[in-house]
């Protein structure tokens, strides 16, 4: 990796006209990013820096995880739901009607409707993401055996909580997160690039080994991603969440007010 500046002095004054969001383009026409694009006269592009690959049912079987042995399933993403039911279909497993689902948010819980009759299921969801999820799990700690479908690259907050709490649980790696091929993007000629995971930074240098930040702005969603950016020798122009900006979109707008002021 090329050596990068350690402070933000070189990027502080660059006006933002073009932005690359390292995620897929949202389906909704009223995306907050697109609203900012119109409001500030920007060019906002979306490109997925990482992608998900399924673990085939026959390969999952090698881990000797018997899904039907678990009375409760922890779901912290839509990907987890997709691949849970995909593996069940490939292995011809039918989940019991008594299986409990513990979801990190209402949106994730409602996504279950894609695969099962929601109202006939025992579904619990959090209104405060990890904090609320942990409170829900604690209430059922002594009565359930939990399964956590996940990717091979994940944060350790859920495993750490379950281990420290003495839960009966197992991890089920049902999909893998890998770097996307960005070879069709000749150059990253953007004023700002926003990253959401440490693996996104890995993908950046895997696709652009000689990448140099110069006066480009780089933003991070979450402290773990921000730390990965700094460890790569890059400068973080702004990050979320914070007291002023609970979302990356709000953090972006506040930053635009500084860089693009007349």
C-alpha positions in Angstrom: 0.0 0.0 0.0 1.2 3.5 -0.8 2.0 5.8 2.1 -0.8 8.2 2.8 -1.0 11.5 4.7 -1.7 11.1 8.4 -3.9 14.2 8.8 -6.8 15.8 6.9 -5.0 19.0 5.9 -4.7 17.9 2.3 -8.4 17.0 1.9 -10.0 19.7 4.1 -10.8 22.2 1.3 -11.7 19.9 -1.6 -15.2 20.7 -2.8 -17.4 17.6 -3.3 -19.0 17.1 -6.7 -18.8 13.4 -7.2 -19.4 10.6 -4.6 -19.0 6.9 -4.8 -21.1 4.8 -2.3 -19.5 1.4 -1.9 -22.9 -0.4 -1.7 -25.5 -1.5 -4.3 -27.8 1.2 -5.6 -30.9 1.2 -3.5 -34.2 0.1 -5.0 -36.2 3.0 -3.5 -36.5 6.1 -5.7 -36.6 8.2 -2.6 -33.2 7.1 -1.3 -31.7 9.8 1.0 -28.5 9.7 -1.1 -30.5 10.6 -4.2 -32.2 13.4 -2.4 -28.8 14.9 -1.4 -27.7 14.5 -5.1 -30.6 16.7 -6.2 -30.3 19.2 -3.4 -26.6 19.8 -3.8 -26.2 19.2 -7.5 -23.9 16.1 -7.0 -23.1 13.0 -9.0 -23.7 10.0 -6.7 -22.7 6.6 -8.0 -23.2 3.2 -6.3 -20.8 0.2 -6.6 -20.7 -2.8 -4.4 -17.2 -3.4 -3.2 -18.0 -6.7 -1.6 -20.4 -9.5 -2.5 -22.0 -12.6 -0.9 -21.4 -16.1 -2.1 -23.5 -19.0 -0.8 -22.1 -22.0 1.0 -23.6 -25.0 -0.8 -25.8 -27.3 1.3 -23.5 -30.2 0.8 -20.6 -28.2 2.1 -22.6 -26.8 5.0 -23.4 -30.4 6.0 -19.7 -31.0 6.6 -19.9 -28.7 9.7 -22.2 -31.2 11.3 -24.8 -28.5 12.2 -28.2 -30.1 12.4 -30.6 -27.1 12.0 -33.6 -28.9 13.4 -31.8 -29.5 16.7 -32.1 -25.8 17.6 -35.2 -24.2 19.1 -34.3 -20.6 18.4 -32.5 -18.8 15.5 -30.8 -15.4 15.7 -31.1 -13.3 12.6 -29.2 -10.0 12.2 -29.5 -9.5 8.5 -31.7 -10.2 5.4 -28.8 -12.2 4.0 -28.9 -14.5 7.0 -32.6 -15.1 6.3 -32.0 -15.8 2.6 -29.3 -18.3 3.2 -31.0 -20.0 6.2 -34.0 -20.9 4.1 -31.8 -21.7 1.0 -29.8 -24.2 3.0 -33.0 -25.7 4.5 -34.4 -26.1 1.0 -31.2 -27.7 -0.4 -31.0 -30.1 2.6 -34.8 -30.7 2.6 -35.1 -29.4 6.2 -38.4 -28.2 7.5 -38.3 -25.8 10.4 -40.6 -26.6 13.3 -43.6 -24.2 13.8 -42.3 -23.9 17.4 -38.9 -22.5 16.2 -38.4 -19.0 17.6 -36.8 -16.2 15.6 -34.9 -13.4 17.3 -34.3 -10.5 14.9 -32.1 -7.5 15.2 -34.8 -5.1 13.9 -38.4 -5.0 12.8 -37.3 -4.7 9.1 -35.4 -8.0 9.4 -38.3 -9.6 11.2 -40.8 -8.6 8.5 -38.4 -9.9 5.8 -39.3 -13.4 7.1 -42.6 -13.1 5.3 -40.7 -13.8 2.1 -40.3 -17.4 3.3 -42.8 -18.2 6.0 -46.2 -17.1 7.3 -45.1 -14.4 9.8 -48.2 -14.5 12.0 -47.9 -18.2 12.6 -44.3 -17.9 13.8 -42.8 -16.9 17.2 -40.9 -13.8 16.1 -39.2 -11.4 18.4 -37.4 -8.2 17.2 -35.4 -5.4 18.7 -36.2 -1.7 18.5 -32.6 -0.8 19.4 -30.6 -3.3 17.3 -27.8 -5.0 19.3 -28.8 -3.6 22.7 -32.4 -4.7 22.4 -31.5 -8.0 20.8 -29.3 -8.9 23.7 -32.1 -8.0 26.1 -34.5 -10.3 24.2 -32.0 -13.2 24.1 -31.3 -12.9 27.9 -35.0 -13.4 28.7 -34.9 -16.7 26.9 -31.4 -17.8 27.8 -32.3 -20.8 29.9 -35.0 -22.3 27.7 -33.5 -22.3 24.2 -30.7 -23.6 22.1 -29.7 -20.9 19.7 -28.3 -21.1 16.1 -26.7 -18.0 14.5 -26.6 -18.1 10.7 -23.9 -15.8 9.5 -21.1 -15.1 7.0 -17.5 -16.1 7.4 -16.4 -12.5 8.0 -18.4 -10.9 10.8 -18.1 -8.7 13.9 -17.7 -10.4 17.2 -20.3 -8.6 19.3 -23.0 -11.3 19.0 -20.6 -14.3 19.6 -18.9 -12.4 22.5 -22.3 -11.7 24.1 -23.4 -15.3 23.8 -20.1 -16.8 25.1 -19.9 -14.4 28.1 -23.5 -15.1 28.9 -23.2 -18.8 28.9 -25.8 -19.4 26.2 -26.2 -22.7 24.5 -25.5 -21.7 20.9 -23.6 -22.5 17.7 -22.5 -20.5 14.7 -23.6 -21.6 11.2 -21.6 -20.2 8.3 -24.0 -20.3 5.4 -22.5 -17.6 3.1 -19.2 -16.0 2.5 -18.3 -12.3 2.0 -15.7 -11.8 -0.7 -14.2 -8.8 -2.6 -16.0 -7.7 -5.8 -14.2 -7.5 -9.1 -14.0 -3.7 -9.9 -11.8 -4.1 -13.0 -14.4 -2.2 -15.1 -13.8 0.9 -13.1 -10.6 2.2 -14.7 -10.1 4.9 -12.1 -11.7 6.0 -8.8 -12.0 9.6 -9.9 -14.4 10.7 -7.1 -14.2 13.5 -4.6 -15.5 11.3 -1.9 -15.7 7.5 -1.3 -17.9 6.1 1.5 -17.0 2.7 3.1 -19.2 0.6 5.3 -17.1 -2.4 6.3 -13.4 -3.2 6.8 -13.7 -5.7 3.9 -14.5 -2.8 1.6 -11.1 -1.4 2.4 -9.5 -4.7 1.6 -11.4 -4.8 -1.7 -10.1 -1.3 -2.5 -6.5 -2.3 -2.3 -7.1 -5.7 -3.9 -8.5 -4.0 -6.9 -6.3 -0.9 -6.8 -2.9 -2.0 -5.2 -1.3 1.4 -5.9 -4.3 3.5 -4.7 -3.2 6.9 -3.3 -5.7 9.1 -1.5 -4.1 12.5 -2.3 -6.9 15.0 -1.8 -9.8 12.6 -2.0 -12.2 12.5 1.0 -12.9 9.1 2.5 -15.7 8.5 5.0 -16.6 5.5 7.2 -19.7 4.0 8.7 -18.9 2.7 12.1 -15.7 2.8 14.3 -14.4 -0.6 13.0 -14.5 0.6 9.4 -12.9 3.9 10.4 -10.1 2.1 12.2 -9.5 -0.2 9.1 -9.2 3.0 7.0 -6.6 4.5 9.3 -4.7 1.2 9.5 -4.5 1.2 5.7 -2.7 4.6 6.0 -5.7 6.6 4.8 -7.3 9.7 6.3 -10.9 9.6 7.5 -12.7 12.9 6.6 -15.8 12.0 8.6 -17.6 9.1 10.1 -20.9 8.0 11.6 -22.6 7.5 13.9 -21.9 10.5 16.2 -23.9 12.7 18.5 -24.5 15.1 15.6 -25.0 12.5 12.9 -26.6 9.2 13.9 -26.6 8.1 10.2 -24.0 8.3 7.5 -26.4 10.3 5.3 -26.7 12.9 8.0 -23.0 12.9 8.5 -22.6 13.4 4.7 -24.9 16.4 4.6 -23.2 18.1 7.5 -19.9 17.6 5.7 -21.3 19.0 2.5 -22.3 22.1 4.3 -18.6 22.6 5.2 -17.0 21.7 1.9 -19.5 23.1 -0.5 -20.3 26.4 1.2 -20.1 29.4 -1.1 
